């Protein structure tokens, strides 16, 4: 038995989320079915992040145990030939036997993408929340930075997450604006967003996340950004630990799991291991 | 009766193209239906470019004649409230009575987007052709530049276009590569394309285009880029005027109408006119 890790990117639009469900398609079930075809027997995969329905990933990490002897490049090609185009295996690595993608993760990074101008460009509508009013990004950025450190994030947790404690350590948090339009001087931005306007991106790295934590933080940041709440609100909300007091949960489709970071010792000696 | 221009962006994936069809949804029919709701009577629109099924637009220009007196910003908002999110009105301008979006166009610019590495990122799959082998972009760029000037493009024309002559003037043509990946240093590129790889983009500006002209040129450029044809082939193909000798027509979904340029006098004095 060997242990491998898959690094996966997916467009979550068509899925009930990462986790296998009784009803509806999940990314986990698709990946398990693809691996089972290679292995000729059922395979269980464990993912680092349980992304919700409609949430995307650029660097989800999953572990599987296999008996087949193909090299990692062959496994990657075979999986991509089986999986639909909205789920892609970016890399396959050998991993140490005891490696666990969730318990061994040092941190995860999520981004939340918004568009804060009048017309949402068609090419970004699947992964960008339209907030059609100008946001005060500097105020949102200062508010986000107030989250950095070890805190009880009970105010930003939805029920049903099953976490034993709501204390988490946020390593980085910030909000930035990215100008777009045909004349923005960058061909990729012009291709995506010919309309005058900009992306507003929230990025948070933490040692773990509670259920809907990023989306509750984003909902609150937007209310600070459009003036409905004072900039000082974030610190008070954190201290109050009251989910009823925070902003609405932002929609799933703006959220993306960007990266899962590991200590290098968890990867097998022979392999570069999951991406850092 | 007043004349207005609409500048439109659309994701063409779900449509039979710009032009109204007997079967299947077209962008023209959607825009006409939305305008008819404002006008309370049937409205005909004329577009600058007859984009084919599956082809996208960042700056299609269309003309309509209306009797309603709302200002252009109100018309834009009303249309975007009616149209589906894959068709967006980027601007509405007043235009001179005699303005014709196709006959008055000085030039049109198309781009064709490809991804020339092994794994196509999910977020770009709707508008980027996957060519899973490294292309020689410098050779493709030199070949594209051989098209600049006034030529008979019969070798790059599909039947059924109905053009009276196959002579067109290409004002600009070039091919460039755009590096991607999570570490490419640009947040928008990283969001789209976490996989190692790059976009290869063909851009052509001309006074007019024949049916499937850009896609036939791209199909030929790819065969130069992957070594199936010599770099000198493009000039010989152009001179030979033989459609059977050129490359396969590249798929529709990589193509996008970027911009239609006009002489400024075609716009009404009071308005900035269609974008240049």
Boltz contact constraints between the chains, C-beta under 6 A:
constraints:
  - contact:
      token1: [A, 9]
      token2: [B, 121]
      max_distance: 6.0
  - contact:
      token1: [A, 9]
      token2: [B, 122]
      max_distance: 6.0
  - contact:
      token1: [A, 9]
      token2: [B, 194]
      max_distance: 6.0
  - contact:
      token1: [A, 10]
      token2: [B, 122]
      max_distance: 6.0
  - contact:
      token1: [A, 11]
      token2: [B, 122]
      max_distance: 6.0
  - contact:
      token1: [A, 58]
      token2: [B, 194]
      max_distance: 6.0
  - contact:
      token1: [A, 85]
      token2: [B, 125]
      max_distance: 6.0
  - contact:
      token1: [A, 86]
      token2: [B, 122]
      max_distance: 6.0
  - contact:
      token1: [A, 88]
      token2: [B, 119]
      max_distance: 6.0
  - contact:
      token1: [A, 88]
      token2: [B, 122]
      max_distance: 6.0
  - contact:
      token1: [A, 90]
      token2: [B, 195]
      max_distance: 6.0
  - contact:
      token1: [A, 119]
      token2: [B, 88]
      max_distance: 6.0
  - contact:
      token1: [A, 122]
      token2: [B, 9]
      max_distance: 6.0
  - contact:
      token1: [A, 122]
      token2: [B, 10]
      max_distance: 6.0
  - contact:
      token1: [A, 122]
      token2: [B, 11]
      max_distance: 6.0
  - contact:
      token1: [A, 122]
      token2: [B, 86]
      max_distance: 6.0
  - contact:
      token1: [A, 122]
      token2: [B, 88]
      max_distance: 6.0
  - contact:
      token1: [A, 125]
      token2: [B, 85]
      max_distance: 6.0
  - contact:
      token1: [A, 188]
      token2: [B, 188]
      max_distance: 6.0
  - contact:
      token1: [A, 188]
      token2: [B, 189]
      max_distance: 6.0
  - contact:
      token1: [A, 189]
      token2: [B, 188]
      max_distance: 6.0
  - contact:
      token1: [A, 194]
      token2: [B, 9]
      max_distance: 6.0
  - contact:
      token1: [A, 194]
      token2: [B, 58]
      max_distance: 6.0
  - contact:
      token1: [A, 195]
      token2: [B, 90]
      max_distance: 6.0
